[in-house]
């Protein structure tokens, strides 16, 4: 196992649990997924970087990603036993769409994650918004970060796999983290980045700006594809209805030949967008054994 030297304080409880995780990954041919959640500004990204550095001594800013596309690309290029940090993937402005993208991306690269024996840290506002499958089976532990009584940062509590499972099932309705209680006492962490803070914030800002544009472009593409699908698969009704729309706005109606040409360029044949989405939803990964229990 690679030696991990850290130059910051780490809770002995956390350090012991992460040592156990490293042994499981590096000696027993496994991967390891941890969810780290908490309110905005509570310091969860800082804790995630510290955990990443402990798990992977070579961890650097290249292994911090901010959306599903970056996540998939990095997983496929990652070296064996690397730690990938998916940071703030679920932005407040588009949490449901981001959740869907991340859940699907985890399915898509689950095999690579195991083959490369990777550590994957997912930073998000609340664990309860994770897809049920990943919350219960893929994540091996939850680190819940919170403000102390004085409003200060630097506090968190560990929920191992067994506790995390029942916490999700019992607490999802009211977003309650009290039942069941964690078997571990509360821990603390320092406000110390393990990568250059300025570079980190710049990369995060750039990713957010790109994501805003990307989401809008995807929305327009889906709307366009839906219209073309309707024209292509429901030709009699669609032709009559869409002819009225074009005529109403003073445009020349589109012909079936043109629709077929567009559909061909989009590779739309006998499959619809909805069917393609169903294929992704049906992809299943077998649950892994419990760790950190």
HELIX and SHEET records of a PDB file:
HELIX    1   1 UNK A   12  UNK A   27  1                                  16    
HELIX    2   2 UNK A   44  UNK A   55  1                                  12    
HELIX    3   3 UNK A   61  UNK A   63  5                                   3    
HELIX    4   4 UNK A   68  UNK A   77  1                                  10    
HELIX    5   5 UNK A   92  UNK A   94  5                                   3    
HELIX    6   6 UNK A   95  UNK A  108  1                                  14    
HELIX    7   7 UNK A  110  UNK A  115  1                                   6    
HELIX    8   8 UNK A  127  UNK A  129  5                                   3    
HELIX    9   9 UNK A  132  UNK A  133  1                                   2    
HELIX   10  10 UNK A  134  UNK A  138  3                                   5    
HELIX   11  11 UNK A  161  UNK A  171  1                                  11    
HELIX   12  12 UNK A  197  UNK A  233  1                                  37    
HELIX   13  13 UNK A  235  UNK A  248  1                                  14    
HELIX   14  14 UNK A  256  UNK A  265  1                                  10    
HELIX   15  15 UNK A  273  UNK A  282  1                                  10    
SHEET    1   A 7 UNK A  64  UNK A  65  0                                        
SHEET    2   A 7 UNK A  83  UNK A  86  1                                        
SHEET    3   A 7 UNK A 119  UNK A 124  1                                        
SHEET    4   A 7 UNK A  32  UNK A  38  1                                        
SHEET    5   A 7 UNK A 139  UNK A 146  1                                        
SHEET    6   A 7 UNK A 155  UNK A 160 -1                                        
SHEET    7   A 7 UNK A 187  UNK A 188 -1                                        
END                                                                             
